[in-house]
Amino acid sequence: MIEQLSIPTAAGHFDAIASGPAEGRPVLLLHGFPEAAVAWEHQVAALGGHGYRAVAPDQRGYSPGVRPERTADYDMDELVADVLAIADALDWNRMDLVGHDCGAGVAWSVAEQYPQRLRSLTAVSMPHPAALADAQQTDEDQALRSGYLTEWRQTRTTERRMLDNDAEALRRMFEWRIPPSRVEEYVQRLSEPGALTAALNWYRANRPGARIGTVSVPTLYVWSTDDVAFGSTAALDTGNWLTGPYHFHMLEDVSHWVPEEAADTLSALLLEQLNAH
């Protein structure tokens, strides 16, 4: 059973999906671009069915109630503060944190800055930010994969290009790996006034190559071999930035869209990680 929530914080109300008993061990799941909380629908239901209290919010810019206009309001410090504010609103002192894509970027930063708030971290697709920064500088393959970031950060014509011709460019990002009905939902959400700009402001507000230090909380990192954004160099280097228990799981022949394309597998890996810690 999936519930719809509205989570009040000082920044505004975050829309969210949730499952599981209120007293269950808390798990917060952070989506990436250009998706929404519903990307975690399978995992939220699976965790809830096993007695966890799983909550996946539409993050800053994706929730209409938290969509500031200034680019600076999407700085990583603000995104990290949102995670803590959501946890506080839910009366969670400690939680397991899961993130995919840029949601994993936020999760990595929370784990580095506030390890006392986490029981475990699961990062999907996006490697440790320092490993990624190093790869962007030293690995030609990763530099090419990250080339899109320059356009997204430097020009406001990106929104028009992504939404032109019935959002052809936005639809093409999903590589025909997830159901068309889900792609349509994402396109409709990001076609709302200001929504796509807000989502892209995550990239515009945060400088390329930003680094964080080592992470000490128990961590699972899931990377897929057909990911167009993140190559093997940063993926394999991620373990060098972990000082606590670490498990790396590689998915063969799976694209960037792991939570939906490999839903059963990822849900099983999450349950295994939570049971271990």
HELIX and SHEET records of a PDB file:
HELIX    1   1 ALA A   37  TRP A   40  5                                   4    
HELIX    2   2 GLU A   41  GLY A   49  1                                   9    
HELIX    3   3 THR A   71  TYR A   74  5                                   4    
HELIX    4   4 MET A   76  ALA A   89  1                                  14    
HELIX    5   5 CYS A  102  GLN A  113  1                                  12    
HELIX    6   6 PRO A  115  ARG A  117  5                                   3    
HELIX    7   7 PRO A  129  THR A  138  1                                  10    
HELIX    8   8 GLU A  140  ARG A  145  1                                   6    
HELIX    9   9 TYR A  148  GLN A  154  1                                   7    
HELIX   10  10 THR A  157  ARG A  172  1                                  16    
HELIX   11  11 PRO A  180  LEU A  190  1                                  11    
HELIX   12  12 ALA A  195  ARG A  204  1                                  10    
HELIX   13  13 SER A  232  ASP A  237  1                                   6    
HELIX   14  14 THR A  238  TRP A  241  5                                   4    
HELIX   15  15 VAL A  258  GLU A  261  1                                   4    
HELIX   16  16 ALA A  263  ALA A  276  1                                  14    
SHEET    1   A 8 GLU A   3  THR A   9  0                                        
SHEET    2   A 8 GLY A  12  SER A  19 -1                                        
SHEET    3   A 8 ARG A  53  PRO A  57 -1                                        
SHEET    4   A 8 PRO A  26  LEU A  30  1                                        
SHEET    5   A 8 MET A  95  HIS A 100  1                                        
SHEET    6   A 8 LEU A 118  VAL A 124  1                                        
SHEET    7   A 8 THR A 219  SER A 224  1                                        
SHEET    8   A 8 TYR A 246  LEU A 251  1                                        
END                                                                             
